[in-house]
Amino acid sequence: MQFGICNLSIVPLRFESTDKSELVSQVLYGEVFKVLELQKKWSKIRLVYDDYEGWIDNKQYQEITEEEYEKYSHKDSCYVTDLVEYVDCEKQHLYLVTLGANIHTIPLLNHTFDGNSISGIKPKLNLIDTAFLYLNTPYLWGGKTPFGIDCSGFTQMVYRLNGYKLFRDASQQSTQGEALSFIEESEPGDLAFFDNEEGDIIHVGIIMKDNYIIHAHGKVRIDRLDHSGIYNVETFSHTHKLRVIKKII
């Protein structure tokens, strides 16, 4: 089996091995993974962080050894906290990195980084401060960065930057944590999940104080939350139907 590391800022992770395929997620700088299947131009990978699978272009990652993979798979992570920063390589070229890039693996790439970073487990209240870093980020299906993000990518990255692990998709995240019976029992940082007419979980957001919620819908925005769901204060209508509230930490 082969192993790899993302050596570019943002690499698309696709459903199938073609540039025309659906973007299911993104691989950020410094993320390591297993190569499950190798084709001439594409590799099917499984990310070590959340076991998410998809296809990436062979030109957009660097191979590493199994020993390097094992070493950095179990090492505490360290993430970029600036919206945009740069790393330097030996040839004095600059590589752009974004908020959430994983720089604890930087020795594998022979790069250097002098920007701001965060590591370890942070207090629950810090989740809201981190969420505000993504405010007004445009919605992008499969996105995980301040240049475009989806609802579950938003919640995952906010938790990730504070040392907590969430699965990638909203439906997967809804299986984590402890269910609460009422909104009044929730705390800032808890997650609210929303379903469609078929009962499938299709949306997630982060609860704030005073019955507000921050979530990615068109953009990362703040709306009201009540027992029916999300109430858009601009359109004076409910946009999402509340299914369950989960306390993750």
C-alpha positions, 0 to 999 in steps of 0.5 A, spaced: 500 500 500 502 507 498 501 513 502 501 520 501 501 527 503 497 533 500 503 538 498 498 544 495 494 549 499 487 546 497 486 539 492 479 537 490 477 530 492 472 527 487 467 522 487 470 519 481 476 519 477 475 525 472 475 532 473 468 533 471 466 529 477 462 531 483 467 535 489 465 531 495 470 534 499 477 537 499 484 535 502 488 541 505 495 542 505 499 537 510 493 532 510 496 525 510 492 519 507 492 512 504 492 510 497 487 505 496 487 504 488 492 507 483 490 509 476 495 512 471 492 519 472 488 518 479 489 515 486 483 513 490 485 515 497 482 515 505 484 521 509 487 519 516 483 524 519 476 522 518 477 516 513 473 520 508 474 517 501 475 520 494 479 521 488 485 526 487 489 527 481 496 524 482 500 530 480 497 534 486 500 530 492 507 527 494 508 520 496 511 518 503 513 512 506 509 507 511 513 509 517 512 517 515 505 515 515 504 512 521 509 517 525 504 523 523 498 519 523 498 519 531 502 525 532 498 531 535 496 536 529 497 543 529 493 548 524 494 555 521 489 560 524 490 565 519 485 566 513 491 566 508 498 564 510 505 562 506 510 556 507 517 557 504 520 551 501 528 550 500 528 553 493 525 559 496 518 558 493 512 560 497 506 556 497 499 559 499 496 555 505 489 557 508 486 557 515 486 549 517 492 547 514 495 542 518 503 544 519 505 538 524 507 534 517 511 540 515 518 536 516 515 531 511 515 537 505 521 540 507 518 547 508 518 552 513 512 556 516 512 562 521 505 564 521 500 563 527 498 556 529 494 552 534 494 545 537 491 541 543 484 541 546 481 548 547 475 550 551 468 549 548 467 557 548 472 557 543 468 554 538 464 560 537 470 565 536 473 560 531 466 559 527 466 567 526 473 566 522 469 563 517 463 568 517 461 570 510 465 565 507 461 563 500 457 556 500 461 551 496 459 543 496 465 539 498 468 545 501 473 546 507 476 553 507 475 560 507 474 561 500 468 556 500 465 551 505 459 547 506 455 546 512 458 540 515 465 542 512 464 548 516 462 544 523 468 539 522 473 545 521 471 549 527 471 543 531 478 540 528 481 547 530 479 546 537 482 539 538 475 535 537 474 530 531 467 530 527 466 526 521 465 529 514 458 529 512 452 532 516 449 525 517 455 522 519 456 527 525 449 526 527 451 520 530 456 523 534 454 526 541 448 526 546 442 528 544 438 534 547 431 534 548 430 542 548 433 548 545 434 551 552 438 545 554 443 547 549 450 551 550 454 555 545 458 550 541 453 544 540 450 542 534 443 542 531 441 538 525 436 538 520 432 534 516 428 533 509 421 531 508 424 524 507 427 524 514 434 524 512 439 529 515 441 534 510 444 540 514 448 542 520 449 548 524 453 551 530 448 553 536 450 560 539 447 563 545 440 567 545 437 562 540 442 564 534 445 559 530 451 560 525 451 555 519 453 555 511 447 556 507 449 561 501 454 563 505 456 562 513 451 566 516 447 567 523 440 566 523 435 565 529 433 558 531 427 556 534 423 549 536 421 549 528 428 550 525 432 556 522 428 562 521 431 567 516 431 574 519 432 577 512 426 573 508 422 572 514 421 564 513 424 558 516 429 555 511 431 548 515 426 543 519 430 542 526 431 534 527 435 534 533 440 537 537 447 534 539 452 535 545 458 533 542 463 536 548 
